[in-house]
C-alpha cells in the first residue's frame, strides 16, 4: 500500500488495544505485579530517603541513600524493558501469534537493545523540551515507537529510532492525537491513584501502594497502545528489513 493511500484508523487501533487488554489481561496483570510491586517499594524507599536532609547524614548513610537511588534507576529501567517485552508478546498473541509465557518472554527480551533505546528516547525527548515545548512534542511523537520496534522487528537502537520516524511520517498528526493525550491521561490517572493512597496516611507503605497501584493500572494501557500502534503502522507502511544481527 502506498504511503499516500495508507491511513491510520483510530477505530482499528482502539479495537486492537481493547482486544489485547481483554484477551491478555492475565499476562499483563501478572507481568505488572511482578515488575511494579517490587519497583514501587524501591521508588517509595528512594522518595522517603530523598526527603531527608542529606547535609546532616554521615558518610555511610549518604552512600546508602545514593545506593538506593542508583538501584531505583537501574530497577526502573530493567522493569520497563521486561514489561515492554510482556506487552509486545501479549499483542502478538492477540493478533494470532503463538502463546507466550512469562518465562519464555524473560528469556527472549533483548534487554541491552531496549535499555539503550529507552535511555536514548528519554535523552532525545529531554533535549527537545530544552529547545521548547513544540520540539519536545515532535521528538516524542517521532521516536515513541522505537522500543516496540526493537522487539517486533529485531532492530538495533539507532535503526529502531530511524524506523520509528519513518513509520510516523505521513501519520504524524494522527499519532500525535493518539499518544500525547494518552500519555497525559495515564500520568493523571497514576497521580490520582497515588493521591488516593496518600490520603490514607503519609508513610512508606502508602507511598509504595500509590506507586505500585498507579503503574499497574496505567502502564498496561499505555504500553498496549504503543505496541498496537506500531503493528498497525507496520501493516500500513509495509515491513522493513529486519536487523538479524545478534541481540545485545
C-alpha positions in Angstrom: 0.0 0.0 0.0 1.4 3.4 -0.9 2.1 5.9 1.8 -0.4 8.3 0.3 -3.2 5.7 0.3 -2.4 4.3 3.8 -4.4 5.9 6.5 -4.1 5.1 10.2 -7.6 4.5 11.6 -8.3 5.4 15.2 -11.0 2.7 15.5 -8.7 -0.1 14.4 -6.1 1.0 17.0 -8.8 1.3 19.7 -10.2 -2.2 18.9 -6.7 -3.6 18.9 -6.0 -2.1 22.4 -9.3 -3.4 23.7 -8.8 -6.8 22.3 -5.3 -7.1 23.8 -6.5 -5.9 27.2 -9.5 -8.3 27.1 -7.7 -11.4 25.9 -4.3 -10.9 27.6 -5.3 -9.3 30.9 -3.8 -12.2 32.9 -0.4 -11.9 31.2 -0.4 -8.1 31.5 -1.5 -8.2 35.2 0.9 -10.9 36.2 3.8 -9.0 34.5 2.7 -5.8 36.1 2.6 -7.3 39.6 6.0 -8.9 39.1 7.6 -5.7 37.9 5.7 -2.8 39.6 5.2 -4.1 43.2 8.9 -4.5 44.0 9.7 -1.5 41.9 7.1 0.6 43.7 8.8 -0.3 47.0 12.2 0.8 45.7 10.7 4.0 44.4 8.9 4.7 47.7 12.1 4.0 49.7 14.1 6.3 47.4 11.5 9.1 47.8 11.4 8.7 51.6 15.2 8.8 51.8 15.5 11.8 49.4 13.2 13.7 51.8 15.9 13.6 54.5 18.4 16.3 54.9 21.4 14.9 53.1 23.7 17.5 54.6 23.1 16.0 58.1 23.8 12.4 57.1 27.1 10.8 57.9 29.2 9.4 55.1 27.9 5.8 55.4 24.3 6.9 55.5 24.9 9.2 52.5 26.3 6.3 50.5 23.3 4.2 51.4 20.9 6.9 50.1 22.9 7.1 46.9 22.9 3.3 46.5 19.1 3.2 46.8 18.8 6.0 44.2 21.0 4.1 41.8 19.2 0.9 42.5 15.9 2.6 41.8 17.1 3.9 38.5 18.5 0.5 37.4 15.4 -1.4 38.6 13.1 1.0 36.8 15.0 0.6 33.5 15.1 -3.2 33.8 11.4 -3.4 34.8 10.3 -1.2 31.9 12.4 -3.3 29.5 10.9 -6.6 30.7 7.4 -5.2 30.8 7.7 -3.9 27.2 8.5 -7.4 26.2 5.5 -8.8 28.1 3.2 -6.3 26.3 4.7 -6.9 22.8 4.2 -10.7 23.3 0.7 -10.1 24.5 -0.2 -8.0 21.5 1.4 -10.5 19.2 -0.6 -13.3 20.7 -3.8 -11.3 20.4 -3.1 -10.8 16.7 -2.7 -14.5 16.1 0.9 -15.1 17.2 1.9 -18.1 19.3 1.3 -18.5 23.1 3.8 -16.8 25.4 4.7 -17.5 29.0 6.4 -15.0 31.3 9.4 -17.3 31.5 9.7 -17.5 27.7 9.3 -13.7 27.4 12.0 -13.2 30.1 14.4 -15.3 28.0 13.6 -13.6 24.7 13.7 -9.9 25.6 16.6 -8.1 24.0 17.5 -6.3 27.3 20.6 -4.5 26.1 19.0 -3.0 23.0 15.8 -2.0 24.8 17.7 -0.4 27.6 19.8 1.7 25.1 16.7 2.7 23.2 14.8 3.7 26.4 17.7 5.9 27.5 18.2 7.4 24.1 14.5 8.2 23.8 14.4 9.9 27.1 17.5 11.9 26.2 16.1 12.9 22.8 12.8 13.9 24.3 14.6 15.9 27.0 16.7 17.7 24.5 13.6 18.5 22.6 11.9 20.0 25.7 15.0 22.1 26.3 14.5 23.6 22.9 10.9 24.3 23.6 7.5 22.5 24.1 6.9 22.1 20.3 10.3 20.4 19.6 9.8 18.2 22.6 6.4 17.0 21.4 7.7 16.5 17.8 10.7 14.4 19.0 8.4 12.4 21.4 6.0 11.5 18.5 8.7 10.7 16.0 10.6 8.3 18.2 7.9 6.8 20.5 7.7 3.6 18.5 11.4 2.8 18.8 11.1 0.5 21.8 8.5 -1.9 20.3 10.4 -2.0 17.0 13.5 -3.4 18.8 11.3 -6.4 19.8 9.0 -6.7 16.8 11.5 -6.1 14.0 14.7 -7.1 15.9 16.3 -3.7 15.2 19.4 -2.2 16.7 18.8 1.0 18.7 19.8 3.6 16.1 17.9 1.7 13.4 14.8 1.5 15.6 14.8 5.3 16.1 15.2 5.8 12.4 12.4 3.3 11.6 10.1 4.9 14.2 10.4 8.2 12.4 9.9 6.5 9.1 6.6 4.8 10.3 5.3 8.0 11.9 5.9 10.1 8.8 2.7 10.6 6.9 0.6 9.9 10.0 2.3 12.4 12.3 -0.9 14.2 13.4 -2.9 11.1 13.9 -0.1 9.5 16.0 0.2 12.8 18.0 -3.6 12.8 18.7 -3.3 9.2 20.0 -0.1 9.3 22.0 0.0 12.7 23.6 -3.5 12.6 25.2 -2.9 9.0 26.3 0.5 10.0 27.9 -1.1 12.9 29.8 -4.2 10.8 30.7 -2.2 7.9 32.1 0.0 10.2 34.0 -3.0 11.9 35.5 -4.6 8.6 36.4 -1.4 7.4 38.1 -1.3 10.6 40.0 -4.9 10.1 41.2 -4.1 6.5 42.3 -1.1 7.8 44.3 -3.2 10.6 45.8 -5.9 8.2 46.9 -3.3 6.0 48.7 -1.6 9.1 50.3 -5.0 10.1 51.6 -4.8 7.1 53.9 -1.6 8.4 55.5 1.9 9.7 54.8 4.2 6.7 55.2 6.5 4.4 53.2 3.7 1.9 52.8 1.1 4.3 51.3 3.9 5.7 49.1 4.6 2.1 48.0 0.9 1.3 47.4 0.4 4.5 45.4 3.4 4.0 43.2 2.6 0.3 42.5 -1.1 0.7 42.0 -0.7 3.7 39.6 1.8 1.8 37.5 -0.2 -1.5 37.4 -3.3 0.5 36.3 -1.8 2.7 33.7 1.3 1.1 32.2 -0.6 -1.8 30.5 -2.9 0.6 28.7 -0.1 2.9 27.6 2.2 0.1 26.5 -0.5 -1.9 24.7 -1.5 1.3 22.8 2.1 1.9 21.6 2.6 -1.7 20.6 -0.7 -1.9 18.8 0.0 1.4 17.1 3.4 0.1 16.0 1.9 -3.1 14.5 -0.8 -1.0 12.6 1.8 1.3 11.1 3.9 -1.6 10.0 0.9 -3.1 8.3 0.2 0.2 6.6 3.7 1.1 5.5 5.0 -2.4 4.9 7.5 -4.4 6.9 11.1 -3.1 7.0 14.2 -5.3 6.6 14.8 -6.9 10.0 18.1 -6.4 11.7 19.2 -10.0 12.1 22.5 -9.2 13.9 22.9 -10.9 17.3 21.0 -9.3 20.1 22.8 -7.1 22.6 
